[in-house]
Amino acid sequence: MSLRQLVVLGTASQVPTKYRNHNGYLLLWDGQGVLFDPGEGTQRQMTRAGVSATQIHRICLTHFHGDHCLGLPGVLQRISLDEVPHPVSVHFPQSGRAYFDRLRRASIYLDKSDIRPVPHDVDGPVHVDDTLVVHTAKLEHTAPAWGYRLEEPDGWTVDADAARAAGVVGRAVGELKRDGEVRVDGRTVRLADVATPRAGQKVAFLMDTRPCAAAETLAADVDLLICESTFLQEDEREAHEYGHMTAADAGRLAAAAGARRLVLTHFSQRYPLDAPFLEQAGRFHDDVVAATDLLRVDVPGRRSA
């Protein structure tokens, strides 16, 4: 059975607290895992959350401020220690290549891993395969920062009864899905004859940015939006000055973009409670989650056709 779920490993911005670890988010996507912005303590948080290095297939760094990347050396060394059998791609801004190289070799260890750096410096797709497309776009922060958007390609849902009635059975079903049509008893059966269009699921990850057009583009029509909300609305001027969003900004963004579920995170240490974030974002969007460390959030089920 497929699993599409966000595992929250940390929710603090800049300074961790007694209750909030530095950033870290593992998106479980069927049999793959995408780790976003591993801050300090991510390796331990993974243990507490019951997830392993073997579940990581891809790492996405938004930028190189310490609360978003200082856990990377430990995670990479754990991937080696556990002898993760598959390659792990690491996406990051090209402008931070020197920082990545330092973090990659931050200390002595026997490296048995297959780590594949994938720096980027233009908006657009940075990974494409049959099951997942990863897009990135430059945001507006005090350092070069990029957001990510993960998309499942659109597809079709085959009606088993209709396919059977059309004579499409066994291997012919796979051929129909692959090629869009199949010959059966001298007839051509097309996907549209026995299937309905299925929109792919989408997730966006936005950290450390003030409201901007790129954030709107990445968040458009996603099923799950993981969004920074470092400040509350009363501190909006300071938030925007330092390249951050408020909870209200995140709520407005989610509503305008048509995002289905909004996850707030990256909270400043000045705010001890989650309730004000929920209240302020909830004025604009009706499905809001204030992330807490070790929380698991399901990607909403598919939209009806």
C-alpha angles and dihedrals in degrees: 000000000000120000124202109178141138116232109200110214099172139000108186127112122219096331124043119223136203089273104029126060121203116277123300131142128179116196111201108206112181103293096348135077128209115197117203127201103338107205127184114311096023094128092055092044089054089056091049091048093050097242126126140213088248088068092061115096100154136023122202120195118193095194144328105264105130098247088062102044116017091096091058097090092055093046093050092047090049090052087055095043092051090046093231103207099215132064118264118212118209117204118197141146113283089224088068097049093118090054092048092051091052093048091046091059100028094136144001117286141139102260114213096156132110101224115174116196114213108184118186136193106173134062115260143064117341096177132024130179137142094276106032141026119194118202129184135193133182116256132197114264138128089265128035103285131173133195127216135222123193119200133186107215115252114259146158136275110218117219102225094206093049091047092049091049089052091051095251105140138139115359091359089073091060091046091051092052092046100044103025092237141041137195115240121177092336094313130108114231115194128201092245089059095062106016143055126225115265121203113222119241118252136203129187128199118198122176133167105004139120115231109292143154093259091058089053092050094050093046097047113132095339123159093220127025117190104194138175116242101175096162141034121242095261087065095047096124092054091044094056093041090058095042100258141120133238124225088256090052090053092048092050091047093051092048095047092045094049093239112169101211127020123204114196119206146139093079122188115245089237090077115068097180133064097203097083091053091052092047096049096044090042091064087073106026131038101208107058129151123191103213120232126188113280093011117144118214121190120224103243115259121262120293113252115260 
